[in-house]
């Protein structure tokens, strides 16, 4: 199976960075398209981010609480 990467999404046009508030899936856990897999905090609003595809979390490259630029890689999935 091919590895894919989860990146920090741009939730608003002016957004340049966000805080990874929480991981909802741990390494080794499978998920399906549409299932929440992590939370992003911007300006005190927390957004659940849903999977765009079915997969399995392989490695998390960012810790909860880290500030991340839009487009930066958060995790690798298969």
Secondary structure, 3 states (H helix, E strand, C coil): CCCEEEECCCCCCCCCEEEEEEECCCCCCEECCCCEEEEEEECCEEEEEECCCCEEEEEECCCCCCEEECCCEEEEEC
